[in-house]
């Protein structure tokens, strides 16, 4: 059954935030009258908003007509805390790499088939977010997306390609797998000019305590500075060391061969 969408007229961002703030307060229960008063809207509109949130599992209603946060919010909160935890652990690593190489360094995560630039650091520790923070790109059009996909199974990759045939029109599976195999052996993905003309990028994957790939560190800089020799001898080894350090912060214990 297809769920109804929340109409903007019924649920602006301000209204949604106000409702969530109401649920976060230390009060015995939230009623339709509470929501109506907080939002300054008639109860019929407030009721439609609550019904939409209830349909998605964001809120639940009890026998006495009092509303509470639904089970879906538990998963949302966990994902948010995971993201915040990763950012907190990654920030010193990003800043160290940015200062060492004089280039912008990003923390990137994979969401469905897109890469999200979650956080970033520039040389000099500017308070201003680097320009790509918050941006999304197709995963296999970026070095972080490729380095993460390179550590996943071929079966998963084939399912993704089959499920998004329009997005992957013209992609030759064997060629793509060969490229990802090369990235996996090398430990980093390198690209010139895909995100922007004249910009090169290098990415290394980060694992958590369970060995799951959770994000990637990505260095971006002008191609005139990101020369092949510098990438090979300076940036790639440093980036892989930074990824190992962040993995250790997330509980990853590197196996030792005997």
C-alpha positions in Angstrom: 0.0 0.0 0.0 1.4 3.4 -1.0 1.6 5.9 1.8 0.3 9.4 1.5 2.9 12.1 1.3 3.0 14.9 3.9 1.7 18.0 2.2 3.8 21.1 2.7 0.7 23.1 3.6 0.1 20.8 6.5 3.7 20.3 7.6 6.3 22.9 7.0 9.7 22.3 8.4 9.0 24.7 11.2 5.9 22.8 12.2 7.7 19.5 12.2 10.5 20.9 14.4 8.0 22.4 16.8 6.1 19.1 17.1 9.4 17.2 17.8 10.5 19.8 20.3 7.1 19.3 22.1 7.7 15.5 22.3 11.2 16.1 23.6 9.9 18.1 26.6 9.6 16.5 30.0 5.8 16.3 30.0 3.4 13.5 30.8 1.8 13.2 27.4 1.1 15.1 24.2 -2.5 15.7 23.1 -4.0 17.1 20.0 -4.8 20.2 21.9 -1.2 20.6 22.9 0.0 20.3 19.3 -2.8 22.7 18.1 -1.8 25.3 20.6 2.0 24.9 20.0 1.6 25.3 16.3 -1.1 28.0 16.4 -3.3 26.0 14.0 -6.8 24.7 14.2 -7.2 21.2 15.5 -8.3 19.7 12.2 -5.0 20.7 10.6 -3.0 19.5 13.6 -4.9 16.2 13.5 -3.9 15.8 9.8 -0.3 16.4 10.6 -0.3 13.9 13.5 -2.0 11.3 11.3 0.7 11.7 8.7 3.4 11.3 11.3 1.5 8.3 12.8 1.3 6.6 9.4 5.1 6.7 9.2 5.6 5.4 12.7 7.1 8.7 13.9 4.4 9.1 16.5 2.0 6.7 18.2 -1.3 7.3 19.9 -2.5 5.6 23.0 -5.9 4.5 24.3 -6.4 7.9 26.0 -5.6 9.9 22.9 -2.2 10.9 24.0 0.7 10.9 21.5 4.2 9.7 22.0 7.3 9.1 19.8 7.0 6.0 17.6 9.4 3.1 17.1 10.8 4.6 13.9 12.4 7.5 15.8 14.6 4.9 17.7 16.2 4.0 14.4 16.5 7.6 13.3 18.1 8.5 16.6 20.6 5.7 16.3 21.6 6.7 12.8 21.9 10.3 13.9 24.1 9.4 16.9 26.2 7.1 14.7 26.8 10.0 12.3 27.6 12.4 15.1 30.0 9.8 16.6 31.8 9.4 13.3 32.1 13.1 12.8 33.5 13.6 16.3 36.1 10.9 15.8 36.9 12.0 12.3 37.4 15.7 12.9 40.9 15.6 14.3 42.0 13.2 11.5 40.5 15.5 8.9 42.2 18.6 10.3 45.6 16.8 10.6 45.5 15.6 7.0 44.3 19.0 5.8 47.2 20.8 7.6 49.8 18.2 6.5 48.9 18.3 2.8 47.4 21.8 2.4 44.3 20.4 0.6 40.7 20.0 1.6 39.9 16.7 3.3 36.3 15.3 3.5 34.5 12.7 5.5 32.1 10.9 3.1 29.4 8.3 3.7 27.4 6.0 1.3 23.7 6.4 1.4 21.8 4.1 -1.0 23.6 4.8 -4.2 24.9 8.2 -3.4 27.9 9.6 -1.6 27.2 12.4 0.9 30.0 14.8 1.9 29.3 14.8 5.6 32.1 17.0 7.0 35.3 18.6 5.8 38.5 20.4 6.9 40.7 22.9 5.1 44.2 24.1 5.8 44.2 26.8 8.4 41.2 25.4 10.3 38.6 27.8 8.8 35.2 27.9 10.7 33.5 28.0 7.3 32.4 24.6 5.9 34.2 23.5 2.8 32.1 23.9 -0.3 31.1 20.2 -0.8 29.8 19.6 2.7 26.2 18.4 2.4 26.5 17.7 -1.3 25.5 14.3 -2.8 26.9 12.6 -5.9 26.3 9.2 -7.6 28.5 6.8 -5.8 30.4 5.3 -8.7 31.1 8.8 -10.1 33.3 9.6 -7.0 36.5 8.2 -5.5 34.9 7.6 -2.0 32.0 5.8 -3.7 34.3 3.6 -5.7 36.6 2.8 -2.7 33.6 1.8 -0.6 32.1 -0.3 -3.4 35.4 -2.0 -4.1 35.2 -3.6 -0.7 31.7 -4.9 -1.2 30.7 -8.2 -2.9 30.3 -8.5 -6.7 26.8 -9.9 -6.1 25.8 -6.7 -4.4 27.3 -4.6 -7.2 25.5 -6.7 -9.9 22.2 -6.3 -8.0 22.7 -2.5 -7.8 23.5 -2.2 -11.5 20.6 -4.4 -12.5 18.2 -2.4 -10.3 19.3 0.9 -11.7 19.7 0.1 -15.4 18.9 3.6 -16.5 21.6 5.1 -14.2 24.1 2.6 -15.3 23.3 2.7 -19.1 26.5 1.9 -21.0 28.4 0.5 -18.0 30.3 -2.7 -18.8 30.2 -4.9 -15.8 33.5 -6.6 -16.3 35.3 -3.3 -16.8 33.7 -1.9 -13.7 34.6 -4.9 -11.6 38.2 -4.8 -12.9 38.5 -1.2 -11.9 37.1 -1.9 -8.4 39.4 -4.9 -8.0 42.4 -2.6 -8.8 41.2 -0.1 -6.2 40.8 -2.8 -3.6 44.4 -4.0 -4.2 45.8 -0.5 -4.2 43.9 0.6 -1.1 42.8 4.0 -2.5 40.7 5.3 -5.4 42.2 8.1 -7.5 40.3 10.3 -10.0 41.0 13.3 -12.2 38.3 15.7 -13.2 35.1 13.8 -12.5 33.6 16.1 -9.8 35.0 19.2 -11.3 37.4 20.0 -14.2 40.9 20.5 -12.9 40.2 18.8 -9.6 41.7 15.5 -8.5 40.6 13.3 -5.6 42.0 10.4 -3.6 39.9 8.3 -1.2 40.5 5.5 1.4 37.8 3.5 3.2 37.2 3.3 6.9 35.9 0.3 8.8 34.2 0.0 12.2 34.7 -2.5 15.0 32.9 -5.2 13.0 34.9 -4.7 9.9 32.1 -3.0 8.1 33.0 -0.2 5.7 31.2 2.8 7.2 32.7 5.8 5.5 35.7 7.1 3.5 38.3 9.9 3.8 38.7 11.9 0.6 41.4 14.5 -0.3 40.4 17.0 -3.0 42.8 19.5 -4.7 43.7 21.1 -8.0 45.1 18.7 -10.5 48.1 21.0 -11.0 49.1 20.3 -7.4 47.8 16.7 -7.1 50.3 15.2 -9.5 50.6 11.5 -9.9 54.0 11.3 -8.1 52.7 13.3 -5.1 49.6 11.2 -4.8 51.6 7.9 -4.9 54.4 8.9 -2.6 52.7 11.4 -0.2 49.0 11.6 -0.2 47.9 8.0 -0.7 50.1 6.6 2.1 49.1 9.4 4.5 45.4 9.0 3.7 45.5 5.2 4.2 47.2 5.8 7.6 44.5 8.3 8.5 41.8 5.8 7.5 43.5 3.2 9.7 43.6 5.7 12.6 39.9 6.5 12.2 39.1 2.8 11.9 40.9 2.2 15.2 38.9 5.1 16.8 35.7 3.2 15.7 37.0 0.0 17.4 38.6 -1.7 14.4 41.4 -4.1 15.5 43.7 -4.9 12.5 44.3 -8.6 12.2 47.9 -9.8 12.5 49.1 -12.5 10.2 51.0 -15.3 12.0 
